[in-house]
Amino acid sequence: MIEISTDPADYVNSVWFDLEPTVAEAMAMNVRSYLMMHLQEVLKERGWSQRRAATELGVTQPRICHLVGNRLDRFSTDSLIVLLARAGVDVQIRAKPRGASRAAKRMA
């Protein structure tokens, strides 16, 4: 099982906070990139070729090529969660109210 935090304090050192215009968008990109990295790790651990991964996950080989090529713009959070579920990985997302973290202050 993988657990993902949506607390900005957990991402304060992330490059997304420098690239995205808002904390909310940076958090969303962090979640998506984390899911993608984890799915890439699963494929690598299993030693699946792109063709085998496509068959196992029920998608096309070009879709796996986008995954392996870090084409984050080609995947929604939902689609990555679906692919992880098809790979037998449970995903848990933890959300909590913002505190007085550095990232929360940045929103002000």
C-alpha positions as CSV (number, residue, x, y, z in Angstrom):
1,M,0.0,0.0,0.0
2,I,1.2,3.5,-0.7
3,E,0.1,6.5,1.3
4,I,0.1,10.0,-0.1
5,S,-0.1,13.1,2.0
6,T,-1.7,16.3,0.7
7,D,-0.2,18.4,3.5
8,P,1.9,21.2,1.8
9,A,4.4,20.9,4.6
10,D,5.3,17.5,3.2
11,Y,6.2,19.0,-0.1
12,V,7.8,22.2,0.8
13,N,11.1,21.2,-0.8
14,S,9.5,20.0,-4.0
15,V,10.4,21.5,-7.3
16,W,6.6,21.8,-8.0
17,F,6.4,24.7,-5.5
18,D,8.8,26.6,-7.7
19,L,7.1,25.7,-11.0
20,E,3.4,25.9,-10.2
21,P,1.6,29.2,-9.6
22,T,-0.3,28.1,-6.5
23,V,0.2,25.8,-3.6
24,A,-2.9,23.9,-4.6
25,E,-1.5,23.2,-8.1
26,A,1.8,22.2,-6.7
27,M,0.2,19.8,-4.3
28,A,-1.8,18.2,-7.2
29,M,1.4,17.8,-9.3
30,N,3.2,16.3,-6.3
31,V,0.4,13.7,-5.9
32,R,0.4,12.8,-9.6
33,S,4.2,12.6,-9.8
34,Y,4.4,10.4,-6.7
35,L,1.8,8.1,-8.2
36,M,3.6,7.9,-11.5
37,M,7.0,7.2,-9.8
38,H,5.5,4.5,-7.7
39,L,3.9,2.8,-10.8
40,Q,7.2,3.0,-12.6
41,E,8.8,1.3,-9.6
42,V,6.2,-1.5,-9.7
43,L,6.9,-2.2,-13.4
44,K,10.6,-2.2,-12.8
45,E,10.4,-4.5,-9.8
46,R,8.3,-7.0,-11.8
47,G,10.6,-6.8,-14.8
48,W,7.8,-6.2,-17.2
49,S,8.5,-5.1,-20.7
50,Q,6.3,-2.3,-22.0
51,R,4.3,-4.8,-24.0
52,R,3.8,-7.0,-20.9
53,A,2.9,-4.1,-18.7
54,A,0.3,-2.9,-21.3
55,T,-1.3,-6.3,-21.3
56,E,-1.3,-6.7,-17.5
57,L,-2.7,-3.2,-17.0
58,G,-5.2,-3.2,-19.8
59,V,-3.8,-0.3,-21.8
60,T,-1.9,0.2,-25.0
61,Q,1.9,-0.1,-25.3
62,P,2.2,3.6,-26.3
63,R,0.4,4.5,-23.0
64,I,3.1,2.6,-21.1
65,C,5.7,4.4,-23.2
66,H,4.2,7.7,-21.9
67,L,4.4,6.4,-18.4
68,V,8.0,5.3,-18.6
69,G,8.9,8.5,-20.4
70,N,7.6,10.6,-17.4
71,R,4.9,12.2,-19.5
72,L,3.0,13.4,-16.5
73,D,0.8,15.7,-18.7
74,R,-0.7,12.5,-20.2
75,F,-2.0,11.1,-16.9
76,S,-4.7,12.2,-14.5
77,T,-4.5,11.3,-10.8
78,D,-7.5,9.1,-11.4
79,S,-5.9,7.2,-14.3
80,L,-2.7,6.6,-12.2
81,I,-4.8,5.2,-9.3
82,V,-6.7,2.9,-11.7
83,L,-3.4,1.6,-13.1
84,L,-1.9,1.1,-9.6
85,A,-5.1,-0.8,-8.6
86,R,-4.8,-3.0,-11.7
87,A,-1.2,-3.7,-10.6
88,G,-2.5,-4.8,-7.2
89,V,-1.4,-1.8,-5.3
90,D,-3.7,-0.1,-2.8
91,V,-3.6,3.7,-2.6
92,Q,-4.5,5.7,0.4
93,I,-4.6,9.5,0.3
94,R,-4.5,11.3,3.6
95,A,-5.7,14.9,3.9
96,K,-5.8,17.2,6.9
97,P,-6.4,20.9,7.6
98,R,-3.4,23.1,6.9
99,G,-1.4,24.3,9.8
100,A,1.0,27.1,10.1
101,S,3.5,25.4,7.8
102,R,5.9,27.3,5.5
103,A,3.9,26.2,2.5
104,A,0.6,27.4,4.1
105,K,2.1,30.8,4.8
106,R,3.2,30.9,1.2
107,M,-0.4,30.8,0.1
108,A,-1.2,34.0,2.0
